[in-house]
Amino acid sequence: MKKLLAVLAMGLTLSFGVAHAADGDAKTKQQSKMGTCNTEAGDKKGDERKAFMKSCLSAKPVAAAPSAACEKAAADKKLAGAAKNSNIKKCMADEMAAKK
């Protein structure tokens, strides 16, 4: 249990350090995936949570490629760089939410 807490504390320290260093930059893919998996884990505890997180983090993304509609919307707005990526990411998340 102490080892698990130490690992979690170290992970949180590292993630806060990376987030602070980025100063408002968008999350990396791994950070986004970690957040999503953490949310999906809900109130699982112990070995059950550990096994879930391991499988969730190693799973391939379902919709890795941006949809044509999201790409077109970003192009219509004449977005580039980080703004384009952020817009496409939000558009794809909205599409996934609409499917549920």
C-alpha positions in Angstrom: 0.0 0.0 0.0 2.8 2.4 0.9 4.5 1.6 -2.5 1.3 2.4 -4.3 0.9 5.7 -2.5 4.5 6.6 -3.2 4.1 5.8 -6.9 0.9 7.8 -7.1 2.5 10.7 -5.3 5.5 10.7 -7.6 3.2 10.5 -10.6 1.2 13.4 -9.4 4.3 15.4 -8.7 5.6 14.7 -12.2 2.3 15.5 -13.9 2.0 18.8 -11.9 5.6 19.7 -12.9 4.9 19.0 -16.5 1.6 20.9 -16.4 3.3 23.8 -14.7 6.2 23.8 -17.2 3.7 23.9 -20.1 2.0 27.0 -18.8 -1.3 26.6 -20.5 -0.2 24.4 -23.4 -2.6 21.7 -24.4 -2.3 18.4 -22.6 -0.2 15.7 -24.3 -2.0 12.6 -25.7 -0.8 10.6 -22.7 -2.0 13.1 -20.2 -5.4 13.2 -21.9 -5.6 9.4 -21.9 -4.6 9.3 -18.3 -7.4 11.7 -17.4 -9.9 9.8 -19.4 -8.9 6.4 -17.9 -8.9 7.9 -14.4 -12.5 9.2 -14.9 -13.6 5.9 -16.3 -12.0 4.0 -13.3 -14.5 5.8 -11.1 -14.4 4.5 -7.5 -12.5 1.2 -8.2 -9.9 0.5 -5.6 -6.7 -1.5 -5.1 -5.8 -4.3 -7.5 -9.1 -3.8 -9.5 -8.2 -0.2 -10.2 -4.6 -1.0 -11.0 -5.7 -3.7 -13.5 -8.3 -1.4 -15.1 -5.8 1.5 -15.5 -3.2 -0.8 -17.0 -5.6 -2.1 -19.6 -7.1 1.3 -20.3 -3.8 3.0 -20.7 -2.4 0.3 -23.0 -5.6 0.2 -25.2 -5.4 1.8 -28.6 -7.6 4.9 -29.1 -10.9 4.2 -30.8 -11.1 7.3 -33.0 -7.5 8.3 -33.5 -8.0 9.9 -36.9 -9.9 13.2 -37.1 -13.2 13.0 -38.9 -13.5 14.8 -42.2 -16.2 17.1 -40.8 -13.9 18.3 -37.9 -11.1 18.9 -40.4 -13.4 20.9 -42.7 -14.7 22.9 -39.8 -11.2 23.9 -38.7 -10.3 24.7 -42.3 -13.4 26.9 -42.7 -12.3 28.8 -39.6 -8.8 29.2 -41.1 -7.2 27.7 -38.0 -3.6 26.6 -37.8 -1.3 25.0 -35.3 -2.4 24.5 -31.7 -5.7 26.3 -32.3 -6.5 23.9 -35.2 -5.6 20.8 -33.1 -7.6 22.0 -30.1 -10.6 22.7 -32.3 -10.4 19.3 -34.0 -10.0 17.6 -30.6 -13.1 19.4 -29.2 -15.1 18.6 -32.3 -14.2 14.9 -32.1 -15.1 14.8 -28.4 -18.4 16.4 -29.2 -19.0 13.8 -31.9 -18.2 10.9 -29.4 -20.5 12.4 -26.8 -23.3 12.7 -29.4 -22.9 9.0 -30.3 -23.5 7.9 -26.6 
